[in-house]
Amino acid sequence: MRIELNDVTKSIGGQMILNHITLSMTSGKVYGFQGINGSGKTMLMRAIIGLIHLNEGDVKIDGKKLGKDIEFPESVGFLLENPTFLDRYSGKDNLKLLADIRGKAEESRINEVLRIVGLDVQEKKKYKKYSLGMKQRLGIAAAILEMPDLIILDEPANALDMSGVEMLKKIIQMKRERGALVILSCHDAVLLQEMSDVIFEIEQGKILSVKEKKMEAGNDKKEY
């Protein structure tokens, strides 16, 4: 998969949110978006998914233009801020409802992703009674449920304890090795660097810098 953003621009109420962004990303890598709140990270992720209309520019997925050739990426899973599920259903039942929409995930796959994110397959507790950490784990499970080629995770480490962060790092590594294209943001700069192959630093809707992870000569340590 190849994603290309060409002169992507978005303004709301006269305020520039995305300011003429041009970049490209390819499969098998993890791309980190770094920036303070309001820098444009989440809006950029929404643009890549096809959830917003741009004022200028375009987004192409394998040469297909969003909003013209396709409405959304053909194989995508995402976790945006504050994932929403149905309060009266358990985590597993919420995933079943998602799976029924496209028919791409069997119950065995649902059970698998629940185990991967550290949730009990037999848990009957309703979503409204989940802790914040459990809700975040379920959001991650939903994002990877259908084994998408493009995975977008907006602040996936929020509300996760240490074991949850380790789980997240393993998932991202696993998806990278499978050849997926992963895009993520994280307030923890050290954690973001650890997980990402390339980091786009974003400020006021602009790409300020691009940092690519490189292997140090003579050992396995990776540095930017």
C-alpha positions as CSV (number, residue, x, y, z in Angstrom):
1,M,0.0,0.0,0.0
2,R,1.1,3.5,-0.7
3,I,-0.6,6.7,0.7
4,E,0.1,10.0,-1.0
5,L,-1.1,13.4,0.4
6,N,-0.7,16.3,-2.1
7,D,-1.2,19.8,-0.8
8,V,-3.8,18.7,1.7
9,T,-5.5,21.8,3.2
10,K,-8.4,22.1,5.7
11,S,-9.7,25.1,7.4
12,I,-12.7,25.4,9.8
13,G,-14.3,28.8,10.6
14,G,-11.4,30.6,9.0
15,Q,-8.8,28.8,11.0
16,M,-6.2,26.7,9.1
17,I,-6.1,23.2,10.6
18,L,-4.1,21.5,7.9
19,N,-1.7,23.7,6.0
20,H,-0.7,22.5,2.5
21,I,0.6,19.1,3.7
22,T,2.4,16.9,1.2
23,L,3.8,13.5,2.2
24,S,3.9,9.8,1.3
25,M,3.8,6.6,3.3
26,T,4.3,2.9,2.3
27,S,3.5,-0.5,3.7
28,G,5.6,-2.3,6.2
29,K,6.4,0.8,8.2
30,V,5.1,2.6,11.3
31,Y,4.6,6.4,11.0
32,G,4.4,8.5,14.1
33,F,2.6,11.9,14.2
34,Q,4.1,14.1,16.9
35,G,2.7,17.4,18.1
36,I,0.9,19.1,20.8
37,N,-2.9,19.1,21.1
38,G,-4.4,21.1,18.3
39,S,-1.4,20.7,16.0
40,G,-3.5,18.9,13.4
41,K,-2.6,15.2,14.1
42,T,-6.1,13.9,14.5
43,M,-7.5,16.0,11.6
44,L,-4.7,14.6,9.4
45,M,-5.7,11.1,10.4
46,R,-9.3,11.8,9.6
47,A,-8.2,13.1,6.2
48,I,-6.3,9.9,5.4
49,I,-9.4,7.8,6.4
50,G,-11.7,9.9,4.3
51,L,-13.8,11.3,7.2
52,I,-13.4,15.0,6.2
53,H,-13.8,17.1,3.1
54,L,-10.6,19.0,2.1
55,N,-10.5,22.6,1.1
56,E,-7.6,21.9,-1.2
57,G,-5.4,19.0,-2.3
58,D,-6.1,15.3,-2.3
59,V,-5.3,11.9,-0.7
60,K,-4.5,8.9,-2.8
61,I,-4.5,5.3,-1.7
62,D,-2.6,3.1,-4.2
63,G,-3.3,5.7,-6.8
64,K,-7.1,6.0,-6.0
65,K,-8.3,9.4,-5.0
66,L,-10.4,9.6,-1.8
67,G,-13.8,11.2,-2.5
68,K,-13.6,10.5,-6.2
69,D,-12.4,7.0,-7.0
70,I,-13.1,5.6,-3.5
71,E,-14.9,7.0,-0.5
72,F,-12.7,5.3,2.1
73,P,-9.5,3.2,2.1
74,E,-10.5,-0.3,1.0
75,S,-8.8,-2.0,4.0
76,V,-8.6,0.1,7.1
77,G,-8.9,-0.2,10.8
78,F,-8.7,2.8,13.1
79,L,-8.9,4.0,16.7
80,L,-9.7,7.7,17.0
81,E,-10.1,9.6,20.3
82,N,-12.8,8.3,22.6
83,P,-13.8,5.1,20.9
84,T,-17.6,4.6,21.0
85,F,-19.3,1.3,21.6
86,L,-22.8,0.3,22.7
87,D,-23.1,0.5,26.5
88,R,-25.5,-2.3,26.9
89,Y,-23.4,-4.9,25.2
90,S,-20.3,-6.7,26.3
91,G,-17.0,-6.1,24.5
92,K,-17.3,-9.4,22.6
93,D,-20.8,-8.6,21.5
94,N,-19.7,-5.1,20.3
95,L,-17.0,-6.7,18.2
96,K,-19.6,-9.2,16.8
97,L,-21.8,-6.3,15.7
98,L,-18.8,-4.7,13.9
99,A,-17.9,-8.0,12.3
100,D,-21.5,-8.5,11.0
101,I,-21.3,-5.3,9.1
102,R,-18.7,-6.5,6.6
103,G,-18.7,-10.2,7.3
104,K,-14.9,-10.4,7.3
105,A,-14.3,-11.7,10.9
106,E,-15.5,-15.1,12.3
107,E,-16.0,-15.6,16.0
108,S,-12.6,-17.3,16.2
109,R,-11.0,-14.1,15.0
110,I,-13.0,-12.1,17.6
111,N,-11.8,-14.4,20.4
112,E,-8.3,-14.1,19.1
113,V,-8.1,-10.3,19.1
114,L,-9.7,-10.2,22.6
115,R,-6.9,-12.4,23.8
116,I,-4.3,-10.3,22.0
117,V,-5.4,-7.1,23.7
118,G,-5.7,-8.8,27.1
119,L,-9.5,-9.0,27.5
120,D,-11.3,-12.0,28.8
121,V,-13.2,-13.8,26.0
122,Q,-15.8,-15.0,28.6
123,E,-16.3,-11.6,30.1
124,K,-20.1,-10.7,30.3
125,K,-19.6,-7.3,31.8
126,K,-21.4,-4.6,29.8
127,Y,-19.2,-2.0,28.1
128,K,-20.6,0.8,30.2
129,K,-19.0,-0.9,33.2
130,Y,-15.6,-1.2,31.6
131,S,-12.6,0.7,33.0
132,L,-10.9,3.3,30.8
133,G,-8.1,0.9,30.2
134,M,-10.5,-1.9,29.1
135,K,-12.3,0.5,26.8
136,Q,-9.0,1.4,25.2
137,R,-8.0,-2.2,24.7
138,L,-11.4,-2.9,23.1
139,G,-10.8,0.1,20.7
140,I,-7.5,-1.4,19.7
141,A,-9.1,-4.8,19.2
142,A,-11.7,-3.2,16.9
143,A,-9.0,-1.5,14.9
144,I,-7.1,-4.8,14.1
145,L,-10.2,-7.1,14.0
146,E,-10.3,-7.5,10.2
147,M,-6.5,-7.6,9.7
148,P,-6.5,-4.4,7.7
149,D,-3.7,-3.2,5.5
150,L,-3.9,0.3,7.0
151,I,-4.1,0.8,10.7
152,I,-4.5,4.3,12.3
153,L,-4.2,4.6,16.0
154,D,-4.8,8.1,17.6
155,E,-3.3,8.1,21.1
156,P,-3.6,4.3,21.6
157,A,-1.6,4.3,24.8
158,N,-4.1,6.5,26.6
159,A,-5.4,4.9,29.9
160,L,-3.2,1.8,29.4
161,D,-1.1,0.5,32.2
162,M,2.4,-0.9,31.7
163,S,1.2,-4.3,30.6
164,G,-1.2,-2.5,28.2
165,V,1.7,-0.5,26.7
166,E,3.8,-3.6,26.2
167,M,0.7,-5.3,24.5
168,L,0.4,-2.2,22.2
169,K,4.1,-2.4,21.2
170,K,3.8,-6.1,20.4
171,I,0.7,-5.5,18.3
172,I,2.4,-2.7,16.3
173,Q,5.5,-4.8,15.7
174,M,3.4,-7.7,14.6
175,K,1.4,-5.6,12.2
176,R,4.6,-4.1,10.8
177,E,6.1,-7.5,10.2
178,R,2.8,-8.6,8.4
179,G,3.3,-5.7,6.0
180,A,0.6,-3.3,7.2
181,L,1.0,0.4,7.1
182,V,0.6,1.8,10.6
183,I,0.0,5.4,11.5
184,L,-0.1,6.5,15.2
185,S,0.2,9.4,17.5
186,C,1.3,9.4,21.1
187,H,1.9,12.2,23.7
188,D,4.9,10.2,25.1
189,A,7.7,11.2,22.8
190,V,10.0,8.3,24.0
191,L,7.3,5.7,23.4
192,L,6.5,7.2,20.0
193,Q,10.1,7.0,18.9
194,E,10.3,3.4,20.2
195,M,7.4,2.3,18.1
196,S,7.9,4.4,14.9
197,D,10.1,4.0,11.9
198,V,9.4,7.5,10.7
199,I,8.1,10.5,12.7
200,F,6.4,13.5,11.2
201,E,6.6,16.5,13.6
202,I,3.4,18.6,13.1
203,E,2.8,22.1,14.3
204,Q,-0.1,24.4,13.5
205,G,-1.1,22.1,10.7
206,K,2.3,22.0,9.0
207,I,5.0,19.3,8.8
208,L,8.0,20.8,10.5
209,S,10.4,17.8,10.2
210,V,10.6,14.2,9.2
211,K,12.8,11.9,11.2
212,E,13.6,8.4,10.0
213,K,14.9,5.7,12.3
214,K,18.3,4.3,11.3
215,M,20.2,1.3,12.4
216,E,23.5,2.0,14.2
217,A,26.5,0.4,12.6
218,G,27.8,-2.7,14.4
219,N,24.8,-3.4,16.6
220,D,21.0,-3.7,16.7
221,K,20.3,-0.4,18.4
222,K,18.1,2.0,16.4
223,E,18.5,5.7,16.6
224,Y,16.9,8.7,14.9
